[in-house]
Amino acid sequence: MGIKVAKFGGSSVADAIQIGKTKNIIEADPQRRYIVVSAPGKRFDGDTKVTDLLYLCKTHIEHHLPYEQLFQVVCDRYRVTEVNLDVKVDIQKHLDEIRANLEKGTTADYVASRGEYLNAILIAAYLGYDFVDAAGLIQFNAKGKLLAEETDRALKEELAKHERAVLPGFYGSGPDGSVKTFSRGGSDITGALVARAVGAEVYENWTDVSGLLMADPRIVENAKPISTISYKELRELSYMGATVLHEDAIYPARIADIPINIRNTNRPEDEGTLITAEAGPLADGQIITGIAGSKDFTVIAIYKNMLSDERGFVRRMTGILEDYDIPLEHLPSGIDTVCVVVSNKKLDGRLDEILEEFKQQLKPDTMDVSEDVALIATVGYGMSARPGTSAKLFTALADAGVNIRMIDQGSSEMNIIVGVENDDLEKSIQAIYDAFVK
């Protein structure tokens, strides 16, 4: 029988009612032996996450402002949860320790990590599982970089001692033993690291959505769910804004070839989305896996006669961008043309400087600039085996009255990226979805 690692996000462990749901999910499958939990999230619209409250406490102390009322809110949430779960872990003792460390001027990482720490203690007691602290196991170097192999060895050694355990997500510790948090997606990363360490057959990521959808539901009403998606396809979609898991949260499971299952705590009967190493079979007639888009890019189209015969042109061009610390998003090209696609945010108002450098160093015949461009990625392994896919996509955009400013297709033939005006993003995604899905 294989092992399942289950990570529950903030909405899944926001209060005793939600934690009760997680218990039912965990006990429904004895393979769910290692549980990773987040800090309590929002219970309702207008509520505040516990981690945000703890950050505020730290900020108030640093600015010599009263913090006691904020901290009391944190204390009340955990004490109520302790009572409602009917567990006795003396949560007040842990809260008093945190308060004392706050007043001594402890680090922001320590303060922010306590939400997960306290929740894991409560949930471990509620489940009857062992509590295993992530500090000392999830290891960072002095610069805050995760030490992946050292972490894997430490987790393997410790978790071998525990048949079933609950671990707090989001943090570990540095070389000096001080608490260190991940910059983002921390609990998801912890779950993936634990899954790798115990050789899980699947890593379940429980949240408040039933997996991925083929398009943004704010744009496409009743967008269909994605049942299976490969790591590569997910990477293409997430790059364009379809964010469910951060890349760092996928990598540990990916290198260990462990599937990730995105599930809904509030709808555990839904199968969710399974993320696998290889693309799974598509439904009959399905060509694409998903569509995602992002706004605010600039396209610089450079034309120079006999460009294909000029040595070092692309190297000099990318070198200019490197000097300005601007990453290159895409590089569509022709015989005598090259299009540079960069993010407006990364340009940060330096477009004129970049254009002047291009003129001085590259000596182009002409340069055309299109600002406020949106990029749309249509992704799916099924596209490469279906003749006419590109024509179908371009026809759909033409019928919708959308002017395409740029086209770029990946070498794997797994995606087609088009550039359109920012104002046409939503209309374009709807048109592509209607052409391929409905």
C-alpha positions in Angstrom: 0.0 0.0 0.0 1.4 3.4 -1.0 1.7 6.6 1.0 -0.2 9.7 0.4 0.9 13.2 1.6 -1.9 15.6 2.0 -1.4 19.4 2.3 -4.3 21.5 3.5 -4.3 25.3 2.7 -5.5 28.1 4.9 -9.1 28.0 3.8 -9.2 24.3 4.6 -8.0 24.8 8.2 -9.5 28.2 9.0 -11.6 27.1 12.0 -12.8 24.0 13.8 -15.6 23.4 11.2 -13.1 23.3 8.3 -10.6 21.2 10.4 -13.4 18.7 11.0 -13.8 18.4 7.2 -10.1 17.7 6.9 -10.3 15.0 9.5 -13.1 13.2 7.6 -11.0 13.4 4.4 -7.8 12.1 6.1 -9.6 9.2 7.9 -11.4 8.2 4.7 -8.1 6.9 3.3 -5.5 5.2 5.6 -2.9 6.0 3.0 -3.0 9.6 4.0 -0.2 9.3 6.6 1.6 12.6 6.4 -0.3 15.9 6.7 1.1 19.4 6.0 -1.0 22.3 7.2 -1.1 26.1 6.6 -2.0 28.8 9.1 -5.7 29.6 9.5 -7.0 31.5 6.5 -10.1 33.7 6.1 -13.3 32.3 7.5 -15.5 34.8 5.7 -15.3 37.9 3.5 -13.7 40.6 5.4 -11.9 38.3 7.8 -8.1 38.5 8.3 -5.6 35.6 7.9 -3.8 34.7 11.1 -0.4 35.2 9.4 -1.4 38.8 8.4 -2.4 39.5 12.1 1.0 38.2 13.3 2.8 40.4 10.8 0.8 43.4 12.0 1.7 42.6 15.6 5.4 42.7 14.7 5.0 45.9 12.7 3.2 47.6 15.6 5.9 46.7 18.0 8.6 48.0 15.7 6.8 51.3 15.5 6.2 51.5 19.2 2.4 51.1 18.8 0.1 49.0 20.9 -0.2 45.5 19.6 -2.0 43.7 22.4 -5.5 43.9 20.8 -4.2 42.4 17.6 -2.5 39.6 19.4 -5.6 39.0 21.5 -7.5 38.3 18.2 -4.9 35.6 17.4 -5.2 34.1 20.9 -8.9 34.0 20.7 -9.0 32.2 17.4 -6.7 29.4 18.6 -8.3 29.1 22.0 -11.8 28.8 20.4 -10.5 26.2 18.0 -8.9 24.2 20.9 -12.2 24.2 22.7 -14.3 23.3 19.6 -12.0 20.5 18.7 -12.1 19.2 22.3 -8.3 18.8 22.5 -6.1 19.7 25.3 -2.7 20.9 24.2 -2.3 24.0 26.5 -2.3 26.3 23.5 -2.1 29.2 25.8 1.4 28.1 26.9 2.6 28.4 23.3 0.8 31.7 22.8 2.5 33.1 25.9 5.9 32.0 24.5 5.2 33.7 21.2 4.1 36.9 23.0 7.4 36.9 25.1 9.5 36.5 21.9 7.6 39.3 20.2 8.4 41.7 23.0 12.1 40.6 22.9 12.2 41.7 19.2 12.2 38.3 17.5 12.5 38.0 13.7 9.6 38.6 11.3 10.1 35.0 10.0 9.6 33.6 13.4 6.5 35.6 14.0 5.0 34.7 10.6 5.7 31.0 11.0 3.8 30.7 14.3 0.4 30.5 12.5 1.4 27.1 10.9 3.2 26.0 14.1 0.1 26.4 16.3 -2.3 25.0 13.8 -0.2 21.9 13.3 -0.1 21.3 17.1 -3.9 21.5 17.3 -4.5 19.3 14.3 -2.0 16.7 15.3 -3.8 16.3 18.6 -7.2 16.2 16.9 -6.1 13.5 14.5 -4.1 11.5 17.1 -1.0 11.9 14.9 2.5 12.9 15.9 3.5 16.6 15.7 6.8 17.0 13.8 8.2 20.5 13.7 9.6 21.7 10.3 12.4 23.6 12.0 15.6 21.7 11.7 14.2 19.5 8.9 13.5 22.1 6.2 16.9 23.6 5.8 18.1 26.9 4.4 21.6 28.3 3.9 22.8 31.6 5.3 21.4 33.4 2.3 17.9 31.9 2.7 18.2 29.4 -0.2 16.6 26.0 0.3 19.1 23.2 0.8 17.1 20.6 -1.1 19.3 17.5 -0.6 20.0 18.2 3.0 16.3 18.7 3.6 15.5 15.5 1.9 17.9 13.5 4.0 16.7 15.2 7.2 13.0 14.5 6.4 13.7 10.9 5.4 15.5 10.2 8.7 12.9 11.9 10.9 9.7 10.8 9.3 10.9 7.2 9.3 10.3 7.4 13.1 6.7 8.3 12.7 3.9 6.2 11.2 1.6 9.2 10.9 2.5 12.8 11.4 1.4 16.4 11.0 3.9 19.0 9.9 3.6 22.8 9.7 4.2 24.3 6.3 5.8 27.6 5.2 9.0 27.5 7.2 12.2 25.7 8.2 15.4 26.9 9.8 18.8 28.4 8.9 22.3 27.3 9.8 22.1 29.0 13.2 18.8 27.3 14.0 16.6 30.4 13.6 13.3 30.1 11.8 13.3 30.9 8.1 10.2 31.1 6.0 9.7 30.5 2.2 9.1 33.6 0.2 5.9 32.4 -1.3 3.9 29.2 -1.7 5.7 27.9 1.4 3.2 25.3 2.6 2.8 23.9 -0.9 6.6 23.5 -1.1 6.8 21.8 2.3 4.1 19.3 1.2 6.1 18.5 -2.0 9.3 18.1 0.0 7.6 15.7 2.4 6.1 13.8 -0.5 9.5 13.3 -2.0 11.1 12.3 1.3 8.6 9.5 2.0 8.3 8.3 -1.6 4.6 9.1 -1.8 2.5 7.6 -4.6 0.6 10.9 -4.8 0.8 14.4 -3.2 -2.7 15.8 -2.5 -3.0 19.5 -2.4 -6.3 20.4 -0.7 -7.7 23.9 -1.3 -11.0 25.7 -2.0 -11.2 24.9 -5.7 -11.8 21.6 -7.5 -8.6 21.7 -9.5 -7.7 23.7 -12.6 -10.1 25.0 -15.2 -9.5 25.2 -18.9 -9.8 29.0 -18.7 -10.1 31.8 -16.2 -13.7 31.5 -14.8 -13.8 35.3 -14.6 -13.6 35.4 -18.4 -15.2 32.2 -19.5 -18.4 31.3 -17.6 -18.6 27.6 -16.6 -15.2 26.8 -17.9 -14.6 23.1 -18.0 -12.3 21.4 -15.5 -8.9 19.9 -16.4 -8.8 16.3 -15.3 -5.2 15.6 -16.1 -2.3 17.9 -17.1 1.4 17.4 -17.5 4.0 19.4 -15.6 5.1 21.0 -18.8 1.6 22.0 -19.8 1.1 23.5 -16.3 4.3 25.4 -16.6 3.2 27.0 -19.8 -0.2 28.0 -18.3 1.2 29.2 -15.0 3.7 31.4 -16.9 0.7 33.2 -18.4 -1.0 33.7 -15.1 -2.9 30.5 -14.4 -1.6 30.3 -10.8 -2.6 27.4 -8.6 0.8 26.1 -7.5 4.1 28.0 -7.5 6.9 26.4 -9.6 8.9 25.8 -6.4 6.1 23.8 -5.0 6.0 21.5 -8.1 9.7 20.8 -8.5 10.3 18.4 -5.6 7.4 16.2 -6.6 8.4 16.5 -10.2 11.9 15.3 -9.8 10.7 12.4 -7.8 8.0 11.6 -10.4 5.2 12.0 -7.9 1.8 13.0 -9.3 0.1 16.1 -7.6 -3.7 16.0 -7.1 -5.4 19.4 -6.6 -8.5 18.7 -4.6 -11.4 20.7 -2.9 -11.8 20.3 0.8 -15.4 21.5 0.5 -16.2 19.0 -2.3 -14.0 16.0 -1.5 -16.1 13.9 -4.0 -14.6 15.9 -6.9 -11.6 14.2 -8.4 -9.8 17.5 -9.0 -6.9 17.9 -11.4 -4.0 15.4 -11.5 -0.6 16.8 -12.5 1.6 14.1 -14.0 5.1 13.8 -15.6 3.6 12.9 -19.0 0.4 14.2 -20.6 -2.5 11.9 -20.1 -5.1 10.8 -22.7 -7.4 13.6 -23.9 -11.1 13.2 -24.1 -12.5 12.4 -27.5 -12.3 15.4 -29.7 -10.3 17.4 -27.2 -7.3 19.2 -28.7 -6.2 21.7 -26.1 -5.6 21.4 -22.4 -6.1 25.0 -21.4 -5.9 28.7 -22.2 -4.3 31.5 -20.2 -3.3 35.1 -20.8 -1.5 38.0 -19.2 -1.5 41.7 -20.0 1.1 44.5 -20.2 3.9 43.5 -22.5 5.9 45.5 -25.0 6.9 44.1 -28.4 9.9 45.7 -30.2 10.1 44.5 -33.8 13.6 45.0 -35.3 14.2 44.9 -39.0 17.6 44.8 -40.6 18.4 43.8 -44.1 20.6 40.6 -44.3 20.1 40.1 -40.6 20.4 36.3 -41.0 24.0 36.7 -42.2 25.1 38.9 -39.3 27.0 37.2 -36.6 26.4 38.0 -32.9 23.3 40.1 -33.5 21.0 38.3 -31.0 23.9 38.0 -28.5 24.4 41.8 -28.6 20.7 42.4 -28.3 20.1 40.1 -25.4 23.3 41.6 -23.8 21.7 45.0 -23.8 18.6 43.6 -22.0 20.9 41.9 -19.5 22.7 45.1 -18.8 19.4 46.6 -17.8 18.4 43.5 -15.9 15.4 42.9 -18.1 14.4 39.3 -18.8 13.5 38.3 -22.3 10.0 36.8 -22.5 9.8 35.7 -26.1 11.9 36.1 -29.3 9.9 35.4 -32.4 12.1 35.9 -35.5 12.2 35.8 -39.3 15.0 36.0 -41.8 15.5 39.8 -41.4 13.4 40.5 -38.3 13.5 39.8 -34.6 10.8 40.6 -32.2 11.7 41.3 -28.6 9.0 40.7 -26.1 9.5 42.1 -22.6 7.3 42.8 -19.6 6.2 46.4 -19.0 6.8 45.9 -15.3 10.4 44.9 -15.9 10.9 47.8 -18.4 10.0 50.1 -15.6 9.9 53.2 -17.8 13.2 52.6 -19.5 11.9 51.8 -23.0 13.5 54.9 -24.6 16.9 54.0 -23.1 16.6 50.5 -24.4 15.6 51.7 -27.9 18.5 54.1 -28.0 20.9 51.3 -27.1 19.5 49.1 -29.8 20.0 51.9 -32.3 23.6 52.5 -31.3 24.7 48.9 -31.0 22.5 47.0 -33.5 22.2 49.6 -36.3 18.7 48.4 -37.3 17.0 49.7 -40.5 13.7 50.2 -38.6 12.2 49.5 -35.2 8.4 49.3 -34.5 7.2 49.3 -30.9 3.8 48.0 -29.7 3.1 48.7 -26.1 0.3 47.4 -24.0 0.2 44.0 -25.6 -1.4 41.0 -24.0 -0.1 37.5 -24.5 -2.3 34.4 -24.7 -1.1 30.9 -24.5 -3.2 28.0 -25.9 -1.6 24.9 -24.5 -2.0 21.1 -25.1 -0.1 18.1 -26.4 -3.0 17.3 -28.6 -2.3 20.2 -30.8 0.8 18.7 -32.4 -1.2 15.8 -33.8 -4.1 17.7 -35.2 -3.7 19.4 -38.6 -5.4 22.8 -38.9 -5.1 23.7 -35.2 -3.3 27.0 -35.9 -5.8 27.9 -38.6 -8.7 27.2 -36.3 -7.2 29.5 -33.6 -6.5 32.4 -36.0 -9.9 32.1 -37.6 -11.6 32.3 -34.2 -9.7 35.5 -33.4 -10.4 37.0 -36.8 -14.1 36.2 -36.5 -14.0 38.0 -33.1 -12.5 41.1 -34.7 -9.2 40.7 -32.9 -6.0 41.9 -34.6 -3.0 39.6 -33.8 0.2 41.6 -33.1 2.5 38.7 -32.6 2.7 34.9 -33.1 5.1 32.5 -31.4 4.9 28.7 -31.4 7.0 26.6 -29.1 9.4 24.0 -30.6 7.5 21.2 -28.8 4.3 22.2 -30.7 2.7 22.1 -27.3 1.6 25.8 -27.3 0.7 28.7 -29.5 1.3 32.2 -28.1 -0.4 35.2 -29.7 0.0 38.8 -28.9 -3.1 41.0 -29.0 -4.1 44.5 -27.6 -4.6 44.6 -23.9 -8.3 45.5 -24.4 -8.8 42.4 -26.5 -7.5 39.8 -23.9 -10.9 38.7 -22.5 -12.6 38.6 -25.9 -9.7 36.6 -27.4 -9.7 34.0 -24.6 -13.5 33.6 -25.0 -13.2 33.2 -28.8 -10.4 30.6 -28.5 -12.3 28.7 -25.8 -15.5 28.6 -27.9 -13.6 27.4 -31.0 -11.9 24.5 -29.3 -14.1 23.5 -26.3 -17.8 24.2 -27.0 
